[in-house]
Amino acid sequence: MRWEYLDLRLATLEIAVTRTMAGNRKVVEKDAKTEAGERVLPVPLPLTFPLKKLRHQQIPEKLAAGEAYEDTGWAVVDELGRPVNTRQLREQVYRLMAELNRRQFCLCGARHSCLSYLKNNGVPDHILAAVHGDIL
């Protein structure tokens, strides 16, 4: 997700660009697959604070890196501003699972876990449906 598509004041996220991995090596950026995939989603309240915190965390990182910082506009980046790809994310999560002595599981289930978390924290069903990709 790019910061330009996220409006924390209105708590909305526009889905316009996706990043996927081809062959677990090459990052591919492209438009959403379908017209239904291009949509504006409400950002549930439990997510607004962590996103604001992440945004503010990147300011000192950018200052510390100086000219080495790549201002790519992506929200999930490393300390030099380079976007994190799904392989890197998966490796970091698996490392964390090992450090915490937790069972390793496939991250494809994280989408459903996220939806369960949002539902258990009072996010209305119509917002869950939009986040899941169901047409409203």
BELBEL-V855871 format. One line per field, one symbol per residue. burial: + if it has 16 or more other ideal C-beta (glycine too) atoms within 10 Angstrom, else -. A space follows every 50 residues. Layout:
burial = ???
//
This chain:
burial = +++-++------+-+-+-+-------------------+-++++--+--- +------+---+------+----++-+---+-+++--------------- -----------------+----+---++-++-----
//
